[in-house]
Amino acid sequence: MRLGLQVGITKTQNRSLSDYLIGLAEQADQAGFSTLTVPDHFSLRPESTPWLRTDESSSVPAVTDFYEAWSVLAFIAARTSRIKLSTMVSGITMRYPAVLVKTADTLDALSNGRAYLGLGASPGFGADEHQRMGLPFPPAGERVTRLEEVLQMALQLWSGEDKPFEGKYYQLASTLGDPFYIQRPHPPILIAGQGNRMLRLMARYADVVSIGFAQNLDDMRAKLETLHKHCEDLNRPYEQIQKTTLMLAPTAHNGHLDPAVLDTFRALATLGIDEVMIGAPADPATFDLLATELLPAVEKIPVTGR
């Protein structure tokens, strides 16, 4: 089993984000964390995201601004050499799709083959965020349809074929080009989502999927069973897809992590989860425990089906 980090990229009162990211990314890279992901938002209101809090306080500003995610990943890429990099994930309504694919292509080249193309259909709570940025926000069903077009577009752009892309929502005069990416056949496609249509898109297009939260094993089991069925319907080997999930950082007591947290990781591994993206703790001492206690233990856990 692998352990990744989900890192917050909001402005806080008592730290420099650049210094924080340099220190965290370098430590994570050296310790052996598998992946570092960042959320891709521009700004969010707390009423639509009650889970959003700053590191130093329980108070919540009227709007929390985020640093631009792909710029942050490029910054981290320059300070690391091994850890994989991705957004978790980029809503396809937030950027022109061909530009987004080019951005991931560039990051893969500059990081020497460490980028994912992390995509989603944009969550419903993002409507306010889109309005304040002047971005269209179509209904949920249309966003999923647009996501599939973007996935098809990415594959065609990466193929270097000299032909137009003719979608319902997106059209390109030509996809001829010489992509920069290092990984073959292309940067892995990471898709995050929940519903049945999203799970079918995952079965068809994803190299990596992010499903649910580690705290809800029954829900995750049901979604993985649905993903497995869609793979069977599409004649795609279920084992080809890497499975990830998100988890809050465990708390430390008396200088150690609760040993029971490993029970959760073992249960996830039994479900076939290959990697857990754990929230990066604000406390440096807790991060040290993740690197020295949790990471080595997690890496010894076998994953069902692997």
Secondary structure in CASP SS format (residue, H / E / C, confidence):
PFRMAT SS
TARGET T0000
AUTHOR 0000-0000-0000
METHOD secondary structure of the structure
MODEL  1
M C 1.00
R E 1.00
L E 1.00
G E 1.00
L E 1.00
Q E 1.00
V C 1.00
G C 1.00
I C 1.00
T E 1.00
K C 1.00
T C 1.00
Q C 1.00
N C 1.00
R C 1.00
S C 1.00
L H 1.00
S H 1.00
D H 1.00
Y H 1.00
L H 1.00
I H 1.00
G H 1.00
L H 1.00
A H 1.00
E H 1.00
Q H 1.00
A H 1.00
D H 1.00
Q H 1.00
A H 1.00
G C 1.00
F C 1.00
S C 1.00
T E 1.00
L E 1.00
T E 1.00
V E 1.00
P C 1.00
D C 1.00
H C 1.00
F C 1.00
S E 1.00
L E 1.00
R C 1.00
P C 1.00
E C 1.00
S C 1.00
T C 1.00
P C 1.00
W C 1.00
L C 1.00
R C 1.00
T C 1.00
D C 1.00
E C 1.00
S C 1.00
S C 1.00
S C 1.00
V C 1.00
P C 1.00
A C 1.00
V C 1.00
T E 1.00
D E 1.00
F E 1.00
Y C 1.00
E C 1.00
A H 1.00
W H 1.00
S H 1.00
V H 1.00
L H 1.00
A H 1.00
F H 1.00
I H 1.00
A H 1.00
A C 1.00
R C 1.00
T C 1.00
S C 1.00
R C 1.00
I C 1.00
K E 1.00
L E 1.00
S E 1.00
T E 1.00
M C 1.00
V C 1.00
S E 1.00
G E 1.00
I C 1.00
T C 1.00
M C 1.00
R C 1.00
Y C 1.00
P H 1.00
A H 1.00
V H 1.00
L H 1.00
V H 1.00
K H 1.00
T H 1.00
A H 1.00
D H 1.00
T H 1.00
L H 1.00
D H 1.00
A H 1.00
L H 1.00
S C 1.00
N C 1.00
G C 1.00
R C 1.00
A E 1.00
Y C 1.00
L E 1.00
G E 1.00
L E 1.00
G E 1.00
A C 1.00
S C 1.00
P C 1.00
G H 1.00
F H 1.00
G H 1.00
A H 1.00
D H 1.00
E H 1.00
H H 1.00
Q H 1.00
R H 1.00
M H 1.00
G C 1.00
L C 1.00
P C 1.00
F C 1.00
P C 1.00
P C 1.00
A H 1.00
G H 1.00
E H 1.00
R H 1.00
V H 1.00
T H 1.00
R H 1.00
L H 1.00
E H 1.00
E H 1.00
V H 1.00
L H 1.00
Q H 1.00
M H 1.00
A H 1.00
L H 1.00
Q H 1.00
L H 1.00
W H 1.00
S H 1.00
G C 1.00
E C 1.00
D C 1.00
K C 1.00
P C 1.00
F E 1.00
E E 1.00
G C 1.00
K C 1.00
Y C 1.00
Y C 1.00
Q E 1.00
L E 1.00
A C 1.00
S C 1.00
T C 1.00
L C 1.00
G C 1.00
D C 1.00
P C 1.00
F C 1.00
Y C 1.00
I C 1.00
Q C 1.00
R C 1.00
P C 1.00
H C 1.00
P C 1.00
P C 1.00
I E 1.00
L E 1.00
I E 1.00
A E 1.00
G C 1.00
Q C 1.00
G C 1.00
N H 1.00
R H 1.00
M H 1.00
L H 1.00
R H 1.00
L H 1.00
M H 1.00
A H 1.00
R H 1.00
Y H 1.00
A C 1.00
D C 1.00
V E 1.00
V E 1.00
S E 1.00
I E 1.00
G E 1.00
F E 1.00
A C 1.00
Q C 1.00
N C 1.00
L H 1.00
D H 1.00
D H 1.00
M H 1.00
R H 1.00
A H 1.00
K H 1.00
L H 1.00
E H 1.00
T H 1.00
L H 1.00
H H 1.00
K H 1.00
H H 1.00
C H 1.00
E H 1.00
D H 1.00
L C 1.00
N C 1.00
R C 1.00
P C 1.00
Y H 1.00
E H 1.00
Q H 1.00
I C 1.00
Q E 1.00
K E 1.00
T E 1.00
T E 1.00
L E 1.00
M E 1.00
L C 1.00
A C 1.00
P C 1.00
T C 1.00
A E 1.00
H E 1.00
N C 1.00
G C 1.00
H E 1.00
L E 1.00
D C 1.00
P C 1.00
A C 1.00
V H 1.00
L H 1.00
D H 1.00
T H 1.00
F H 1.00
R H 1.00
A H 1.00
L H 1.00
A H 1.00
T H 1.00
L H 1.00
G C 1.00
I C 1.00
D C 1.00
E E 1.00
V E 1.00
M E 1.00
I E 1.00
G E 1.00
A C 1.00
P C 1.00
A C 1.00
D C 1.00
P H 1.00
A H 1.00
T H 1.00
F H 1.00
D H 1.00
L H 1.00
L H 1.00
A H 1.00
T H 1.00
E H 1.00
L H 1.00
L H 1.00
P H 1.00
A H 1.00
V H 1.00
E H 1.00
K C 1.00
I C 1.00
P C 1.00
V C 1.00
T C 1.00
G C 1.00
R C 1.00
END
